[in-house]
Amino acid sequence: MESLSPQQEASIHHHYGLKVTTAVPMGTGAMSSTMALNTDQGKLFLKRYKPASDLDFGPSMHIPRIAFTHSVQGYLGKLDFPIPRLLRNRDGDTLTVEGSDIYAIFEFVEGHGYDVAQPIGALYSAGETLGRIHRKSRGFQRTLRFKWVPMHGEVFNLLRVRLERIRITASETNGYPVSQKQIDEWMGEVERLAAELSVPDEGDWIIHGDYRAQNLKFDAEGRVKSLLDFDSARPANRAYDLAYALVYFPAVYQDTPLTSRQKSIFLEAYEAVCPLTEEERSALPAHLRLAYLRGMTLWLHLHDNGGMRDRVRPWIQGYLNNDASLTQ
């Protein structure tokens, strides 16, 4: 993973008045990479956004979408959600564009990771927190107006594209982690789900978009201490957020999904704050299958193209082995 170049250090000094002493890469995701910065003003968190050419939407949407996520973070922060504060640059903006480099700087929050040996308290706190995000987001006033492609269309179109690429790769690769038969079955399932989950009304919901233990920090008692990575925040039906969390909450920390009991704990905590309607509850199994396919195709994409083959292969196998339990 790359560190900071002298030009990037100079940009940070120019726009924020910060002198960087060390920059330690922390991770890379679908939309950004992150670093811990030690500076003359303390430890901070740098997020560098990937160029639009690496993403699934056009360049005209790129910076507005990032700005939208920052406005969501600012709104929730004012409501006392534990979200790291975004630093403003010398122009008063939370987003800095320097040539092709797009980045933001956050305060750094220390905390604990998800404890797979004692998950119950963390699951309840995380479910409750997601319920609060969804309930409170209904009061969010969108000051940034641009045309969103409905998430329903984005999800199914992206699944079709990914599965076709995966199908071709599998036919050309010995020992591929997923069989050709499985891929064909998934392609059929995508079309059945597209018909079953007719275009949902996004309403006033704002979703996190990638709500998992990896994007949370916990205190010593297992309560949510900090909410991270709002890169995928957007207007969308909350079922996308809830189902993805139920399927992939422990991903990276362990190679298998939550047990049925653990999912029940998360869902009980969520509904204590933001109850589902009967219609939403009956549609949840279909959303869980959709979430499963979204995550699996992303892992297979990373396996094929992201230089992460050895890392993601155990995750793929672990979820394939537990496929039948995911909607229970």
C-alpha positions as CSV (number, residue, x, y, z in Angstrom):
1,M,0.0,0.0,0.0
2,E,1.4,3.4,-0.9
3,S,2.5,6.0,1.6
4,L,2.4,9.8,1.2
5,S,4.4,11.4,-1.5
6,P,6.3,14.7,-0.9
7,Q,3.7,16.4,-3.0
8,Q,0.9,15.1,-0.9
9,E,2.6,16.1,2.3
10,A,3.1,19.6,0.8
11,S,-0.6,19.7,-0.1
12,I,-1.7,18.8,3.5
13,H,0.6,21.4,4.9
14,H,-0.7,24.0,2.4
15,H,-4.4,23.3,2.9
16,Y,-4.5,22.4,6.6
17,G,-1.3,24.0,8.1
18,L,-0.3,20.5,9.3
19,K,3.2,19.1,9.3
20,V,3.1,15.3,8.8
21,T,5.8,13.4,10.7
22,T,4.7,9.9,9.8
23,A,2.0,8.3,7.7
24,V,1.0,4.7,8.3
25,P,-1.3,3.0,5.7
26,M,-4.3,1.4,7.5
27,G,-6.5,-0.1,4.8
28,T,-8.1,0.2,1.4
29,G,-11.7,-0.2,0.5
30,A,-13.9,-0.1,-2.6
31,M,-14.0,3.7,-2.6
32,S,-11.0,5.0,-0.6
33,S,-7.8,4.2,1.2
34,T,-6.9,5.4,4.7
35,M,-3.8,6.3,6.7
36,A,-3.0,7.3,10.2
37,L,-1.1,10.6,10.3
38,N,1.2,11.7,13.1
39,T,1.3,15.5,12.8
40,D,2.5,18.5,14.8
41,Q,-1.1,18.8,15.9
42,G,-1.6,15.2,17.0
43,K,-2.7,12.0,15.5
44,L,-5.2,12.3,12.6
45,F,-6.9,10.1,10.0
46,L,-6.4,10.7,6.3
47,K,-8.9,9.3,3.7
48,R,-7.9,9.4,0.1
49,Y,-10.7,8.8,-2.4
50,K,-10.2,6.7,-5.4
51,P,-10.6,8.3,-8.9
52,A,-14.0,8.1,-10.6
53,S,-12.5,5.9,-13.2
54,D,-12.1,3.1,-10.6
55,L,-15.7,3.3,-9.5
56,D,-19.1,2.2,-10.8
57,F,-20.5,5.7,-11.5
58,G,-19.5,8.6,-13.7
59,P,-17.1,11.4,-12.9
60,S,-19.9,14.0,-12.7
61,M,-21.3,12.1,-9.7
62,H,-18.0,11.6,-7.9
63,I,-17.3,14.8,-5.9
64,P,-21.0,15.5,-5.3
65,R,-21.4,12.0,-3.8
66,I,-18.4,12.5,-1.5
67,A,-19.7,15.9,-0.4
68,F,-23.1,14.3,0.3
69,T,-21.5,11.7,2.6
70,H,-19.7,14.6,4.5
71,S,-23.0,16.4,4.9
72,V,-24.6,13.2,6.4
73,Q,-21.7,12.8,8.8
74,G,-22.0,16.5,9.9
75,Y,-25.7,16.1,10.4
76,L,-25.4,12.9,12.5
77,G,-22.5,14.4,14.4
78,K,-24.7,17.3,15.5
79,L,-27.1,14.8,16.9
80,D,-24.4,13.4,19.1
81,F,-23.7,10.3,17.1
82,P,-20.1,9.2,17.7
83,I,-18.6,10.2,14.3
84,P,-15.0,11.5,14.0
85,R,-15.0,15.2,13.3
86,L,-14.0,16.3,9.8
87,L,-11.3,18.9,9.7
88,R,-11.9,21.9,7.5
89,N,-9.2,23.2,5.2
90,R,-8.1,26.8,4.9
91,D,-11.0,27.4,2.4
92,G,-13.5,26.1,5.0
93,D,-14.2,22.9,3.1
94,T,-14.1,19.3,4.4
95,L,-13.0,18.0,1.0
96,T,-9.7,18.9,-0.6
97,V,-9.0,18.5,-4.4
98,E,-5.4,18.8,-5.5
99,G,-5.1,17.7,-9.1
100,S,-6.2,14.1,-9.3
101,D,-5.9,13.7,-5.5
102,I,-9.1,14.0,-3.5
103,Y,-8.9,13.6,0.2
104,A,-10.3,14.5,3.6
105,I,-8.8,14.6,7.1
106,F,-10.6,13.4,10.3
107,E,-9.9,13.4,13.9
108,F,-8.4,10.0,15.0
109,V,-10.5,8.0,17.5
110,E,-9.0,5.2,19.5
111,G,-11.1,2.2,20.3
112,H,-11.5,-1.6,20.3
113,G,-12.3,-3.9,17.5
114,Y,-15.1,-6.5,17.4
115,D,-14.5,-9.3,19.9
116,V,-15.6,-12.5,18.2
117,A,-15.2,-14.4,21.5
118,Q,-17.8,-12.1,23.3
119,P,-20.0,-10.6,20.6
120,I,-23.4,-10.3,22.3
121,G,-23.0,-6.8,23.8
122,A,-21.4,-5.4,20.6
123,L,-24.1,-6.9,18.4
124,Y,-26.9,-5.4,20.6
125,S,-25.1,-2.0,20.7
126,A,-24.5,-2.1,16.9
127,G,-28.1,-3.0,16.1
128,E,-29.4,-0.3,18.3
129,T,-27.0,2.3,16.7
130,L,-28.1,1.4,13.2
131,G,-31.7,1.8,14.2
132,R,-30.9,5.2,15.6
133,I,-29.1,6.2,12.3
134,H,-32.1,5.2,10.2
135,R,-34.7,6.8,12.6
136,K,-32.8,10.1,12.9
137,S,-31.9,10.3,9.2
138,R,-35.5,10.9,8.3
139,G,-35.0,14.5,9.6
140,F,-32.0,15.1,7.3
141,Q,-32.5,17.9,4.8
142,R,-30.6,17.4,1.6
143,T,-28.9,20.6,0.8
144,L,-27.0,19.0,-2.1
145,R,-29.3,18.2,-4.9
146,F,-28.3,15.9,-7.8
147,K,-29.9,13.0,-9.5
148,W,-29.4,9.7,-7.8
149,V,-29.8,6.5,-9.7
150,P,-32.2,4.4,-7.6
151,M,-30.1,2.0,-5.5
152,H,-32.4,-0.9,-6.6
153,G,-31.3,-0.4,-10.2
154,E,-27.6,0.1,-9.2
155,V,-27.5,-3.1,-7.2
156,F,-29.1,-5.4,-9.8
157,N,-27.2,-3.9,-12.7
158,L,-23.9,-4.2,-10.9
159,L,-24.7,-7.8,-9.9
160,R,-25.4,-8.7,-13.6
161,V,-22.1,-7.1,-14.7
162,R,-20.0,-8.8,-12.0
163,L,-21.6,-12.2,-12.4
164,E,-20.9,-12.1,-16.2
165,R,-17.3,-11.2,-15.5
166,I,-17.0,-13.9,-12.9
167,R,-18.6,-16.5,-15.2
168,I,-16.0,-15.8,-17.9
169,T,-13.1,-15.9,-15.3
170,A,-14.3,-19.1,-13.8
171,S,-14.5,-20.8,-17.2
172,E,-10.8,-19.9,-17.8
173,T,-9.4,-20.7,-14.3
174,N,-8.6,-24.0,-12.8
175,G,-9.5,-24.3,-9.1
176,Y,-11.7,-21.3,-9.1
177,P,-13.5,-20.9,-5.7
178,V,-17.0,-21.0,-7.2
179,S,-18.2,-23.5,-9.8
180,Q,-19.7,-22.6,-13.1
181,K,-23.0,-24.2,-12.0
182,Q,-23.1,-22.0,-8.8
183,I,-22.5,-18.9,-10.9
184,D,-25.4,-19.9,-13.3
185,E,-27.6,-20.5,-10.3
186,W,-26.8,-17.0,-8.9
187,M,-27.5,-15.4,-12.2
188,G,-31.0,-16.9,-12.1
189,E,-31.5,-15.9,-8.5
190,V,-30.6,-12.3,-9.3
191,E,-33.4,-12.2,-11.8
192,R,-35.9,-13.8,-9.4
193,L,-35.0,-11.3,-6.7
194,A,-35.3,-8.4,-9.1
195,A,-38.9,-9.5,-9.9
196,E,-39.7,-10.2,-6.2
197,L,-38.2,-7.0,-4.8
198,S,-40.0,-4.5,-7.0
199,V,-38.5,-1.0,-7.0
200,P,-38.8,0.1,-3.3
201,D,-39.7,3.6,-2.2
202,E,-36.5,5.2,-0.8
203,G,-38.7,7.6,1.1
204,D,-36.7,9.7,3.5
205,W,-34.2,7.0,4.6
206,I,-30.5,7.6,4.5
207,I,-28.4,4.5,4.8
208,H,-24.8,4.0,5.9
209,G,-24.2,1.6,3.0
210,D,-21.5,-0.6,4.6
211,Y,-22.5,-1.1,8.2
212,R,-20.2,-3.8,9.5
213,A,-18.0,-4.4,12.6
214,Q,-15.0,-3.4,10.6
215,N,-16.5,0.1,10.3
216,L,-17.1,0.5,14.0
217,K,-15.0,1.0,17.1
218,F,-16.1,-0.3,20.5
219,D,-15.4,0.7,24.1
220,A,-14.1,-1.8,26.6
221,E,-17.6,-2.9,27.4
222,G,-18.5,-3.6,23.8
223,R,-20.6,-0.5,23.2
224,V,-20.3,1.4,19.9
225,K,-17.7,4.2,20.4
226,S,-17.3,5.4,16.9
227,L,-18.9,5.2,13.5
228,L,-16.6,5.1,10.5
229,D,-16.6,5.0,6.7
230,F,-19.7,6.7,5.4
231,D,-18.3,6.5,1.8
232,S,-21.5,4.6,0.7
233,A,-24.0,6.8,2.6
234,R,-26.9,7.7,0.3
235,P,-30.7,7.9,0.0
236,A,-32.0,4.3,-0.2
237,N,-34.5,1.9,1.3
238,R,-33.2,0.9,4.8
239,A,-33.7,-2.8,4.0
240,Y,-30.4,-2.7,2.0
241,D,-28.5,-1.5,5.0
242,L,-30.1,-3.8,7.6
243,A,-29.8,-6.9,5.4
244,Y,-26.2,-6.2,4.5
245,A,-25.3,-5.7,8.2
246,L,-27.1,-9.0,9.2
247,V,-25.2,-11.0,6.6
248,Y,-21.7,-9.3,6.7
249,F,-21.4,-7.8,10.2
250,P,-18.5,-10.0,11.3
251,A,-16.7,-10.1,7.9
252,V,-12.9,-9.7,8.1
253,Y,-13.0,-10.5,11.8
254,Q,-14.1,-14.1,11.1
255,D,-14.6,-16.2,8.0
256,T,-18.2,-17.2,8.8
257,P,-21.5,-15.2,9.1
258,L,-23.4,-14.6,12.3
259,T,-25.3,-17.4,13.8
260,S,-29.2,-17.3,13.8
261,R,-29.1,-16.3,17.4
262,Q,-26.6,-13.6,16.8
263,K,-28.7,-12.2,14.0
264,S,-31.7,-12.2,16.2
265,I,-29.9,-10.2,18.9
266,F,-28.9,-7.6,16.3
267,L,-32.4,-7.4,14.8
268,E,-34.1,-7.2,18.2
269,A,-31.9,-4.2,19.2
270,Y,-32.5,-2.6,15.8
271,E,-36.3,-2.9,16.1
272,A,-36.3,-1.7,19.6
273,V,-35.4,1.7,18.1
274,C,-36.7,1.6,14.5
275,P,-39.4,-1.2,14.1
276,L,-40.0,-2.8,10.7
277,T,-43.4,-2.9,9.2
278,E,-45.0,-6.3,8.5
279,E,-44.3,-5.8,4.8
280,E,-40.7,-5.0,5.4
281,R,-40.3,-8.0,7.7
282,S,-41.8,-10.4,5.2
283,A,-39.4,-9.1,2.5
284,L,-36.3,-9.4,4.7
285,P,-35.3,-12.9,3.6
286,A,-35.2,-11.7,0.0
287,H,-33.1,-8.7,1.0
288,L,-30.7,-11.1,2.9
289,R,-30.2,-13.1,-0.2
290,L,-29.6,-10.0,-2.2
291,A,-27.1,-8.8,0.4
292,Y,-25.3,-12.2,0.3
293,L,-24.9,-12.0,-3.5
294,R,-23.7,-8.3,-3.3
295,G,-21.0,-9.3,-0.9
296,M,-19.9,-12.5,-2.6
297,T,-19.6,-10.9,-6.0
298,L,-17.5,-8.1,-4.4
299,W,-15.2,-10.7,-2.8
300,L,-14.9,-12.6,-6.1
301,H,-14.2,-9.3,-7.9
302,L,-11.4,-8.6,-5.4
303,H,-10.2,-12.2,-5.8
304,D,-9.9,-11.7,-9.5
305,N,-8.7,-8.1,-9.8
306,G,-7.8,-6.6,-6.5
307,G,-4.6,-8.4,-5.6
308,M,-6.4,-9.8,-2.5
309,R,-6.8,-13.5,-3.6
310,D,-5.2,-15.1,-0.6
311,R,-7.0,-12.8,1.8
312,V,-10.6,-13.2,0.5
313,R,-10.5,-16.9,-0.4
314,P,-11.2,-18.1,3.2
315,W,-14.1,-15.6,3.4
316,I,-15.6,-16.9,0.2
317,Q,-15.3,-20.5,1.3
318,G,-16.7,-19.8,4.8
319,Y,-19.8,-18.1,3.4
320,L,-20.3,-20.7,0.8
321,N,-20.3,-23.4,3.5
322,N,-22.9,-21.4,5.5
323,D,-25.1,-20.4,2.5
324,A,-28.2,-22.2,3.8
325,S,-28.2,-20.4,7.2
326,L,-28.1,-16.9,5.9
327,T,-31.8,-16.3,5.6
328,Q,-32.7,-18.0,8.9
